[in-house]
Amino acid sequence: MAAAGDTEYYLVKWKGWPDSTNTWEPLQNLKCPLLLQQFSNDKHNYLSQVKKGKAITLKENHRALKPAVAAYIVKKAEQRIALQRWQDELNRRKTHKGMIFVENTVDLEGPPSDLYYINEYKPAPGISLVNEATFGCSCTDCFFEKCCPAEAGVLLAYNKNQQIKIPPGTPIYECNSRCQCGPDCPNRIVQKGTQYSLCIFRTSNGCGWGVKTLVKIKRMSFVMEYVGEVITSEEAERHGQLYDNKGITYLFDLDYDEFTVDAARYGNVSHFVNHSCDPNLQVFNVFIDNLDTRLPRIALFSTRTINAGEELTFDYQMKGSGGRARTVCKCGAVTCRGYLN
């Protein structure tokens, strides 16, 4: 933007045309109110952030857009394009009903370049996942009959409202591909995937990316699975030392300390869910087609009603390890333990 006399001119990049065809246009020639509002917001955000010697406000008479402001606005536009492409890619790759949105109103950070979106476990070389059940139920009504949970010696996990009714630490056994019940079976919840529209957003408290819900979630409801690459615990120890040095963690230990889920390079929306010492999500182990007790699926259920716009969190419950760097917790909860490990 530049000023000539009393007229403001905007440098316009015409979509689909090379930069050599850019033109300076007066405001009355521009028929793009949303883009102009976005331009104004970006300018305001930048100027309000920059304080060098004196507070810079929009009341100052900028005869021409300063290079630093112009550069910021260009970078912000490039970021929006990159985040929109990433959002489109995530929604192409996902297999669940809920939509995924991406938002960054905090900084110029773009999409992560080293994350591959997956919908289920990815076994590391040498690890075998048997995702085929050997038997299933023949119930006509799984809610009332002796179903898969009873065969495993536990109670049916859900009530009629599809809310979990068993205490934390109790495994969930859902009906599987060999069961004769249909897709509407009340014992098929986790396998249907995330039903809620979620947003990966840039946090303002230094925690990087986070995840918030865009809709209200009832208490004790299934929200998402935690997926990643399944590695051995020995390999996880090596990965953990590297992550500790960077102040990050994506490791989730499975039962029996034999396998670990590493969501650093392969993961889904849960890759971006932050830790809290007072979380609104609770972890449950789930068995569906794979009944190997060493390799449960990890499901996250709401512990209370979660309102639209609220960040989703769970307790990482990281184990301390001698010689490993401690990771400072930034959750801000009243009950914060100070460290993640």
Residue, then its C-alpha position, 0 to 999 in steps of 0.5 A: m500500500a502507498a499513498a499519492g496525494d489523498t488517494e491510497y493505492y494497493l499493489v495487486k497480485w492478479k491470481g493466475w498471472p505472473d508478478s510482471t502483471n501486478t498493478w497499483e490500484p486505488l481503493q475504489n477499484l478493489k471489490c474484495p472486502l474480505l481480502l481488504q479486511q484480512f490485509s487490515n487485520d494483518k497490518h494491525n496485528y504486526l504493528s501492535q506486536v512491534k514496540k521499539g522505543k515507542a508504542i506503534t499504533l495505527k493512529e500514526n500516518h504511514r504514507a507508505l507501507k513500511p518494508a517490514v510490515a509488507a514482508y509480514i503481510v506477504k508471509k502471513a498470506e503464504q502461511r494461510i495458503a500453506l495451512q489451507r493446503w495442509q487442512d485439505e490434505l488432512n481431510r483427504r487422509k482421515t477416515h473418520k466422520g469429524m472434520i479437521f480444521v487448522e488455525n494459526t492467529v499467533d505466529l508465522e509457523g506453518p504446517p509441520s514438514d515431518l508428520y505423516y498422517i495415519n488412521e491406525y497403528k503403523p508397526a515398525p519393521g519386525i513387529s507384527l500386528v494381527n488385525e483379524a479376530t479369531f472369533g466373534c459374538s452371535c448376539t441379536d442384541c449385544f446390549f443385553e446378551k452375553c457379548c464380547p466383553a463378557e467373553a473377556g471377563v469384563l462388563l460392556a463399556y457403554n451405556k445406551n447414550q454411547q457414554i463409557k460407564i466403566p472405571p479407568g483402567t478397565p479394558i474395553y472389548e468391542c465387537n469385531s469383524r467376526c461378530q454377527c451384529g451390524p454397524d449400529c451395534p451399541n458395542r461399536i464406538v471407538q471403531k467408528g472413529t472421531q465424530y466431532s469437528l476438531c481444530i489444530f490451532r497454534t497456542s499462545n502459551g508456548c505449547g506449540w500446536g494444540v487441539k480444540t473442539l469446535v462442538k460441544i462434547k458430552r461427558m464420558s464420550f469417545v473423542m479420538e484414538y492415539v495412533g502412531e508407529v509401534i516400536t519396541s520399548e528399547e527403541a523408545e528409550r533411544h527416541g525418548q532421549l532425543y525428544d527430551n533434549k528437544g523438550i517434546t514428547y510423543l511416546f505412549d507406553l503400552d501395557y507390559d512395557e514391551f511396546t510403545v506408540d511413537a506419534a512423532r513422525y506418524g500420527n493423527v490429530s492426537h499428535f497435537v493434543n497437549h498435556s495437562c495435569d488437570p485434563n479433560l480426556q481420559v485414556f482407555n485400552v481398547f481391543i477390537d480385532n487385535l486381541d493381543t493384550r500387549l498391543p491395545r488401541i488407545a482411546l481418549f474419552s471426555t472426563r466432563t462436558i467440553n464446550a466448543g472452543e475448549e482445548l483438549t488435553f490428557d495427562y501424559q503420565m510420563k515416567g521419570s528416567g535416570g539421566r534424562a532431562r526433565t520437561v517443564c510443564k506449561c499446562g497452567a493448571v492449579t494442580c500442575r506438577g511442574y514437570l511432565n516427567 
